[in-house]
Amino acid sequence: MATPSRSCVVPGCDLEIPEGLKSQGRCLDHYIEDAFQKLDQASDFSRSGQGVDPNSLKWLLTQVDCIVETLSGEATVSDPEKHLKLLELILGIANLNEHLRHQAILPGRPVDGVPKQHAG
């Protein structure tokens, strides 16, 4: 029985996959790039009032666990800049989730959060 590859699945990349990101199949660099792209896309949809695909949101929220596991692993994030990027990613996901939660609680308010004026 062959052992699973521990190298990044991105063509041309042979960097090792950290333990916490095994399920993603990407090295830390490519994982961060991919996750930020998905976060940016979801944030853009949210800001434009289009809403966020529930599967995309679920994927992003699941990434928090992956990131925490990666950060708590044995020296998998020795580069301070990558460590910072992972923390920024957690913060970005949390901010998006909070923004969406407020939109759901206050459905009568537009995306910018300013209450609509009622004619009276």
Backbone bond lengths (Angstrom), bond angles and torsions (degrees), N, CA, C in turn:
res aa  C-N    CA-C-N  psi(-1)  N-CA   C-N-CA  omega(-1)  CA-C   N-CA-C  phi
1 M - - - 1.452 - - 1.523 108.96 -
2 A 1.328 115.97 128.44 1.458 120.77 -177.61 1.528 110.08 -77.88
3 T 1.335 114.85 145.60 1.464 118.79 176.68 1.519 108.62 -83.55
4 P 1.318 117.51 145.71 1.457 119.90 -179.42 1.524 111.39 -65.20
5 S 1.325 115.51 148.90 1.459 121.22 179.93 1.520 109.99 -67.50
6 R 1.313 115.15 139.29 1.465 120.35 176.94 1.517 109.89 -106.61
7 S 1.353 116.54 12.11 1.458 120.63 178.89 1.519 109.94 -101.79
8 C 1.311 115.17 152.34 1.453 123.27 -179.70 1.531 110.57 -55.95
9 V 1.336 116.17 141.29 1.457 121.40 -179.42 1.527 113.02 -83.33
10 V 1.319 117.94 -8.09 1.458 121.33 179.14 1.527 108.53 -69.70
11 P 1.344 116.99 126.56 1.470 119.93 -179.48 1.524 112.45 -53.58
12 G 1.312 115.41 132.85 1.455 121.75 179.00 1.518 114.72 86.27
13 C 1.315 117.43 -3.91 1.462 121.28 -179.79 1.520 108.91 -110.58
14 D 1.311 116.32 126.67 1.460 119.45 178.26 1.529 111.85 -119.90
15 L 1.339 115.62 22.90 1.460 119.82 177.72 1.523 110.27 -69.77
16 E 1.307 115.78 151.62 1.458 122.07 -179.33 1.527 110.79 -74.22
17 I 1.329 114.95 146.83 1.460 121.57 177.07 1.519 108.61 -90.38
18 P 1.342 117.99 124.84 1.471 119.66 176.76 1.529 110.59 -62.11
19 E 1.307 115.78 152.20 1.465 122.00 -178.04 1.525 112.85 -51.41
20 G 1.311 118.18 -44.67 1.457 122.09 -177.24 1.523 114.07 -70.73
21 L 1.334 117.45 -12.12 1.460 120.88 -177.81 1.531 112.47 -113.04
22 K 1.317 117.46 13.31 1.467 120.60 -179.51 1.520 111.78 -51.87
23 S 1.325 116.98 -43.69 1.462 120.69 -176.96 1.523 111.95 -66.14
24 Q 1.315 118.29 -21.08 1.464 122.47 -179.47 1.530 111.85 -83.38
25 G 1.333 116.56 -26.46 1.457 120.78 178.87 1.516 114.37 73.39
26 R 1.309 117.22 14.19 1.462 120.72 -177.22 1.529 110.54 -125.08
27 C 1.333 113.79 151.06 1.463 118.70 172.95 1.526 107.56 -68.94
28 L 1.288 116.37 170.71 1.462 120.99 -177.04 1.531 111.84 -60.69
29 D 1.330 117.40 -42.01 1.467 120.69 -179.47 1.524 111.46 -60.71
30 H 1.321 116.59 -49.08 1.463 120.21 -177.85 1.535 111.90 -71.66
31 Y 1.318 116.34 -33.07 1.462 120.01 176.24 1.534 110.19 -62.22
32 I 1.331 116.76 -48.00 1.466 121.37 -179.37 1.530 109.75 -60.93
33 E 1.315 117.23 -45.33 1.462 121.39 -179.87 1.537 110.71 -60.36
34 D 1.318 116.90 -47.55 1.464 121.97 -178.94 1.532 111.27 -64.63
35 A 1.312 117.13 -44.92 1.458 121.15 -177.95 1.529 111.37 -65.15
36 F 1.330 117.91 -40.94 1.465 120.30 178.01 1.531 110.98 -66.13
37 Q 1.332 117.64 -36.52 1.462 119.91 176.98 1.529 110.60 -62.30
38 K 1.325 116.53 -43.77 1.463 120.33 179.87 1.526 111.16 -67.75
39 L 1.323 116.84 -38.99 1.462 120.43 177.28 1.525 110.71 -64.94
40 D 1.323 117.30 -44.04 1.469 121.02 179.13 1.524 110.96 -61.93
41 Q 1.318 117.30 -42.32 1.457 121.12 179.75 1.536 110.59 -63.69
42 A 1.323 116.68 -46.53 1.470 120.47 179.34 1.527 110.49 -63.23
43 S 1.320 117.22 -40.98 1.471 121.13 179.10 1.522 110.84 -64.45
44 D 1.326 117.49 -40.81 1.463 121.18 178.27 1.522 110.77 -62.93
45 F 1.331 117.24 -44.07 1.464 120.69 178.11 1.522 110.44 -61.34
46 S 1.319 116.18 -42.46 1.460 120.60 -178.81 1.521 111.36 -63.98
47 R 1.333 116.35 -46.63 1.464 120.75 -178.75 1.530 112.28 -64.45
48 S 1.334 116.12 -32.18 1.464 119.32 -178.17 1.525 111.99 -83.72
49 G 1.332 117.17 -2.79 1.453 120.98 178.45 1.513 114.49 84.71
50 Q 1.334 117.27 6.24 1.464 121.15 -178.77 1.528 112.28 -78.96
51 G 1.295 116.52 -17.85 1.457 119.98 -176.70 1.521 111.16 85.21
52 V 1.315 115.54 164.12 1.460 122.09 -177.93 1.521 108.09 -111.69
53 D 1.309 115.51 133.82 1.457 121.11 176.90 1.531 108.96 -57.63
54 P 1.337 118.49 128.16 1.465 120.58 -178.14 1.532 113.65 -57.02
55 N 1.326 117.29 -34.49 1.470 119.58 178.25 1.525 111.77 -69.09
56 S 1.319 116.43 -36.34 1.471 119.99 176.83 1.519 110.59 -66.09
57 L 1.330 116.33 -42.70 1.458 119.91 178.42 1.524 110.72 -64.22
58 K 1.308 116.55 -43.12 1.470 120.33 178.58 1.527 110.00 -60.43
59 W 1.339 117.37 -42.56 1.462 121.00 178.93 1.521 110.01 -61.50
60 L 1.328 116.71 -46.20 1.466 120.30 -179.28 1.529 111.22 -61.52
61 L 1.325 117.04 -44.80 1.465 119.87 -179.57 1.526 111.55 -64.66
62 T 1.318 116.69 -33.87 1.467 120.69 177.02 1.529 110.68 -66.44
63 Q 1.323 116.27 -28.30 1.467 119.87 -178.37 1.522 112.04 -65.95
64 V 1.315 117.21 -26.55 1.466 119.64 178.67 1.526 109.48 -58.41
65 D 1.332 117.27 -44.05 1.469 120.33 177.84 1.528 111.38 -63.36
66 C 1.328 116.47 -42.49 1.472 120.22 178.54 1.523 111.22 -61.32
67 I 1.326 115.70 -42.18 1.468 120.19 -178.80 1.523 110.52 -67.02
68 V 1.324 116.68 -44.61 1.467 119.91 179.31 1.528 109.77 -61.20
69 E 1.315 116.94 -42.74 1.468 120.13 178.29 1.525 111.09 -62.61
70 T 1.324 115.68 -40.29 1.466 120.23 178.97 1.526 110.99 -66.10
71 L 1.322 116.37 -44.32 1.469 120.10 -179.68 1.524 112.17 -66.25
72 S 1.321 117.10 -29.19 1.461 119.60 -178.54 1.527 112.47 -88.63
73 G 1.330 117.11 -5.36 1.465 121.03 -179.95 1.514 112.35 -70.57
74 E 1.302 113.87 170.73 1.469 121.08 -177.70 1.529 111.21 -72.48
75 A 1.284 117.05 98.12 1.475 123.77 172.59 1.520 112.96 52.43
76 T 1.328 118.66 29.41 1.464 119.97 179.64 1.521 111.39 -74.69
77 V 1.313 117.12 -21.57 1.462 120.73 179.64 1.519 108.16 -122.65
78 S 1.314 115.29 70.56 1.463 119.39 -179.30 1.528 111.88 -81.09
79 D 1.326 116.88 -18.39 1.458 121.37 178.69 1.532 108.83 -80.90
80 P 1.337 117.73 117.23 1.469 120.47 -178.00 1.532 113.52 -58.77
81 E 1.332 117.50 -33.34 1.460 119.77 -179.48 1.538 110.94 -68.45
82 K 1.331 117.28 -39.40 1.464 120.40 177.71 1.525 110.22 -69.02
83 H 1.314 115.95 -37.78 1.464 120.87 176.56 1.531 109.56 -59.30
84 L 1.327 116.35 -46.14 1.462 121.95 178.97 1.524 111.07 -62.80
85 K 1.330 117.49 -42.32 1.468 121.38 179.48 1.528 110.70 -61.01
86 L 1.331 117.39 -40.42 1.463 120.38 178.64 1.529 111.06 -65.25
87 L 1.322 116.25 -39.86 1.463 119.49 176.68 1.528 110.82 -65.52
88 E 1.333 117.50 -39.81 1.468 121.58 176.56 1.528 110.64 -62.42
89 L 1.310 116.19 -37.41 1.458 120.68 178.76 1.525 111.21 -64.77
90 I 1.327 116.69 -43.94 1.469 120.22 176.55 1.533 109.92 -59.85
91 L 1.314 116.65 -45.46 1.459 120.72 -179.67 1.533 111.13 -63.13
92 G 1.311 116.83 -42.45 1.460 120.71 178.85 1.516 112.29 -62.52
93 I 1.318 117.02 -42.31 1.463 121.43 178.53 1.532 109.52 -65.29
94 A 1.325 116.79 -42.57 1.466 120.54 178.95 1.532 110.62 -63.27
95 N 1.317 117.72 -42.08 1.465 121.28 179.04 1.520 111.30 -63.89
96 L 1.330 117.02 -43.34 1.460 120.37 177.94 1.527 110.49 -62.38
97 N 1.306 116.97 -45.43 1.457 121.04 -179.60 1.528 110.82 -61.04
98 E 1.318 117.18 -41.89 1.466 121.37 178.94 1.532 110.77 -66.03
99 H 1.316 116.11 -41.38 1.465 120.71 177.93 1.530 110.38 -61.00
100 L 1.325 116.90 -45.12 1.464 121.02 179.38 1.520 111.46 -66.17
101 R 1.309 116.53 -36.71 1.464 120.81 178.68 1.524 110.11 -63.62
102 H 1.316 117.08 -41.97 1.459 120.70 178.43 1.523 111.40 -67.06
103 Q 1.316 117.35 -37.02 1.463 120.19 176.42 1.523 110.42 -62.51
104 A 1.318 116.94 -38.70 1.463 120.97 -178.92 1.527 111.01 -70.88
105 I 1.321 117.17 -35.34 1.462 121.54 -179.35 1.521 111.08 -74.27
106 L 1.322 116.35 -35.72 1.459 121.62 -175.68 1.531 110.37 -116.09
107 P 1.335 118.50 66.51 1.463 119.74 -174.37 1.526 114.30 -65.93
108 G 1.313 119.56 -18.69 1.459 121.94 179.41 1.506 113.57 -82.13
109 R 1.314 116.36 -3.65 1.469 119.63 -178.68 1.517 109.67 -99.58
110 P 1.325 117.03 140.95 1.459 119.19 175.46 1.523 110.68 -70.32
111 V 1.317 115.50 173.11 1.466 121.39 -175.80 1.519 112.70 -56.34
112 D 1.341 118.66 -33.61 1.468 119.86 -177.05 1.525 112.56 -77.13
113 G 1.344 117.81 -4.65 1.450 120.89 175.37 1.509 115.55 83.87
114 V 1.328 118.39 2.25 1.458 121.09 179.26 1.521 108.61 -85.30
115 P 1.339 118.52 126.64 1.464 119.77 -178.06 1.524 112.12 -64.22
116 K 1.320 114.89 144.38 1.460 120.17 176.05 1.517 108.85 -74.25
117 Q 1.328 116.68 144.38 1.448 122.22 177.65 1.526 108.89 -85.06
118 H 1.307 115.56 132.67 1.459 120.52 177.75 1.528 109.39 -98.22
119 A 1.336 114.81 135.56 1.464 119.14 176.39 1.522 108.40 -74.38
120 G 1.257 116.93 134.73 1.454 116.38 -175.61 1.441 115.86 -136.74
